[in-house]
Amino acid sequence: MLSRTADHLFWMARYMERAENTARMLDVNYQTSLLPQSADMAEQGWRGLLSISELTSSFSKKHEKVTALDVMDFMVRDETNPSSIVSCVRAARENARAVRGALTTEVWETQNQTWLEFARMLKGDAFERDPGSLFEWVKFRSHLSRGVTVGTMLQDEALHFLRIGTFLERADNTARLLDVKFQALAGGDYFGPGAAKEGLEVDFYHWSAILRSVSGFEIYRKVYRNVIHPDKVAELLILRPDMPRSLAACLNDVVGNLEMVANEQSSETLRRAGRLRSDLKYGRIDEILATGLHAYLTEFLDRVNDIGVGISRDFLVPMAA
């Protein structure tokens, strides 16, 4: 496959997954902001959201204060923000348009229709009237895009590059979400033998909101059959290979698809991805928490970024220096 074609497919999938992840984070923050809490705590939540996406600096250049409306507007429809939902949906559509010949009619029409409908929605008052419904719509369109891709495309290199882009982006986002939210909610007090039960009860809705942001609330109940504990949340979202948005599940899919497109120059990238998958497969949550969750997730993000650079070097259009 031509590197340019692979590049468009890879980034089409990444941008669509990023749009969904941004909608998920905005939705959970919006729902959490409706809970009884102080103004400072609410502001911290929105600051944390900007931090997850590394948008704090860009946001501060355009807005003096951090408010819910300004953050949502910046992350949904600000076209100068390359990580906003509108920018991601447009970029996914443009990458799809560039390789229409490698896609089925259903995949192209889904991407094109998503962009056209979203642009119309932003011109109206759907966002201001009910932000939650718009976020749900974005998630649904991402599910539809992913489903029609798997359901209609030949299982060849094109599909593998789409899947690699999807799961690499998902792994990055889940790690960022965990890192920022655990620092904000848990800190160090939740992971020792003296963890306060009162604190756990007070923060139940916040922890459940985090789980819901990755479609993990029902899964948590099914797996652990217990009240929500931060260490179990971390275990579910890091080490459980049967949890679709966990780091372990994402790396399983990244490695599996990388193996299908491997070439002579990709052995080192595949080795690094395989080693990261093995670390997750045989890791233990008590060891991770003992060494520090923030340090662990920071290292994970560095390694995922390194794998992404390797994939670009081995298969795609070279990244600009």
N, C-alpha and C positions, 0 to 999 in steps of 0.2 A: 504494500500500500504506500502511496506517495506520502511523504512526511507532512505536506500541507493539508492533505485530506484528514490524516490522523489528528493533526493539530486542531482543525475545526471541530471534529467530532468530540475530542477530549474536552475542549473548552465549552462547547455547546452543553454538554452534560454537567460540567462544573458550574456554569452560570445558572442553569436551571435549579440545580441542587442548592446553590447559594441563595437564590431567591426564596426557595422554600424554607431554608434554615433561618433566614432573616425574618420571614413571616412568622415562623414558630417562636423566635425569641421576642419579637414585638408583641405577639399575641399573649404570651405568658406574662410579660411585663405589664401589658395593659390590664389583664385580668387581675394581677397581683396589686396593681395600683388602686384598684377599687376596694381593696380590703382596708379595714381601719388601721391607720398607721400615721406616724408623724410626717410632716412635710420633708424633714431632713432624710428620713428613711426612704421616702418615695423618690426623692432626688437622687439618692445613692443608687437606687435601682436603675434609673435611667442613665446615670453616669457609667454604671457597670456595663450596661448594654453597649454604650459607645466604646468602652474599653475592650469588650469581647471582639469587636470588629475592627479595632485599631483606628477608630474614627474620631477620637477625642480632639486631636489637634485640628483636623479639618472642620469639625463642628464649631469649635471655639472661634475660628476665623470668621464665621458667618453669624454666630449667635452669642450674645453676652451671657445669657443665663441658660441653664439646663432645665427645660420644661418638657412635660409629656408631649404636648402638641408639636413643639419645635423638633424634638428628637424623632417623633413618628414621621413628621413631614420630611425631615432630612433623610431618613432611612427608607422611605417609601417612594417619594416622587421627585426628589432633588436630582436633576439630571447631571449636576456637576459632581455628584458623589458616585464614583464608579461601582460602589458596593450597594447602592440603593436597589430596591426591588425593580423599579422601572428600568434602571441601567442594566441589571442582570437579565431581565426578560428580553430587552431589546438585543443585548449581546448574544443571548442564546438563539434568538430568531435569526440574527445576521450570520452567525456561524452555520446554522442549519441551511440558510439560503445559499451559502457559498458551496455547500456539498450536497445539493438536492439530489444529484445523481447517485449518491451513496445511501440515500434514505428511501424508505418506502413512502408512498403517497400519504398514508395515514400519519406517519411521523412528521412529515413536513407540514401537513395541514393542521396538526395539533399545535405545533410550535407557532405557526403563523397566526392561527386563530387566537391563541393565548395572548400574543402581543396586541393584536387588533382590539380584542375585548378589554384588555387591561388599559390600553390607552383611552378607550371610550369611558371606562369607569372613572378614571382620574379626571376627565373633563367634567363629569357630573359631580354630584355631592355624595356619592356612595361612601367615600372614605370618611368624610366628616360625620355623616349620619350614623355609620356603624362600622368602626375600624375592625372589630372582631370578625364580621362577616367577610370583609375584604381579605383578611389574613387567611381565613378558612378557604376562600376561593383560590388564593395563590397556592396553598397546600394541595388542594384538589387538582389543580391544573398540573402541578408537578407530578403527583401520583399518576395522572392520566398520561403525561408525557413518558414517564418511565415504563408504565404498563404497556402502552402501544409500541414502544421500542422493543421490549422483550417479546411481545406477542406477535409482531409482524415482521421483524427483521431476520435475515439469515444469520445464523450464529457463526459469523466469520470475524475477521479482524475489526471491521467497522463496529460491530456490537461490543467487542472486547474493549476497544478504546473508549467507547461511551461509558461502559461499566467502570473502567479504571478511573475516569474523571469523576463519576458520581461518588464512588466510595472514598476516593482520596479527599474530596471536598467534605464529605460527611464526617470522616475521621477528624479532620482539622477542626470542624465546627463543634463537634461533641467535646473535644478536648478543651477548646476555648470556653465553652459554656460551663463545663465542670470547674475549670480553674477559677474563673471569675465568681461564679455563684457560690462555690464552697468557701472562697476567701471572704465573701461578703456575709454569708449566713453562719458558717461554721467556725472558721478560725481554728484555733487549737483546742478549744474547750470541749468539743464534741467527741474527740477521738481517744480520750483517756478513760480509765475505769471510773472516774468521778464525773462523768458527763451528766449534766443536770436534766432530770426528766421534765422539769417544768419548762425548760428551754425548748426541749423537743416538742412538747405539746403546743407551746406558743407558736413555733415555727412550722407546725404541721402543714398549714395551707401553703407556705412558701416552698417546702420540700415537695409537696404533691404537685405544685405548679411546675417545678423544674422537671419532674417526671412526665407531666402531661406535655411539656414542650418537646419531648422526644418520643411521644406516644408510649410512655413507659409505665403509666400509673397502674393500669390493669395488669400488665405483665409483672410488676413488682408484687402486687397482691397475690397473683397466681404462684409466683416462685417462692416468696418468703412467708406468705400467710401471717403477716405480723404488722405491728405498727411501723411507721417509716423511721428508719435509723439512717443517719448520714453515711455510715460505713457501708451499709448494705446498698444504698443508692450508688455509692462510688463503685462497689463491686459489680453491680448490675451494668453500669454504663462503661466500665473499663474492661472487665474480664469475661463476662458472659457471652460466649459465641452464639448463643441462641437468641440474644437480644439484638434485633435488626440494626439498631443505631449505635451499638457499643463499639468501642475501639477494636476489640478482638474480632467482631463480625466484619467490620470494615476492612481490616487488614487481611482477613481470610479471602475476601472477594478481590481485593487489590492484587494479592499474590496469585490467586487462581487465574485471573485474567491476564496478568503479566506473563505467566508461564505459557499461555496460549499464543502470545505474540512475540516471545523471546527471539532475539537474534544474536549474532556473534558479539555485538558490542554492549549488550544489555546484562551480561552476567553479573557485574558488580552491583547494579541497581537491584536486580532480582535477589542477590545475596543479602543486601541490606534490608530489603522488604521482608524477606523470609526470616531474617534474624529478629526483626521487630515483631513479626507474628509469633515467633517462638517464645519471645520474652513475655508476650501477653498470654499465650497458651499455658505456660507453666508458671505464671506469676501468682502471687498470693496477696490479697488485699491488706492483710496485717503487715506484711513486709513493705508494701508501698506506702502505707500510712505512717509506718515507723520511720521511714527515711524522708518523708515529707511529700504530701500530695502535690503541692505547687512545683517543687523541684522535679518531680516525676513527670508531670504534665508539660512543663517547660521543655524538658529533654525530649519528650514524645513529639511535641510540635516541631522541634528542630529536626528530628529524624524524619518526620513526615515531609517537611519542606525539602530536606535533602533528597528524599525519594522522588519528589515532584521535579526537582532540578535534574535528577538522573533520567527520569522519563523524558523530559524535554530534550535533553542532550542525546539520548539514544534513539528516539523515535520521531520527535516533533520538529517544528520550525524552531531554530535556535532562539532562545530568549534574548531580548535586548539587554546589553550590559548596563 
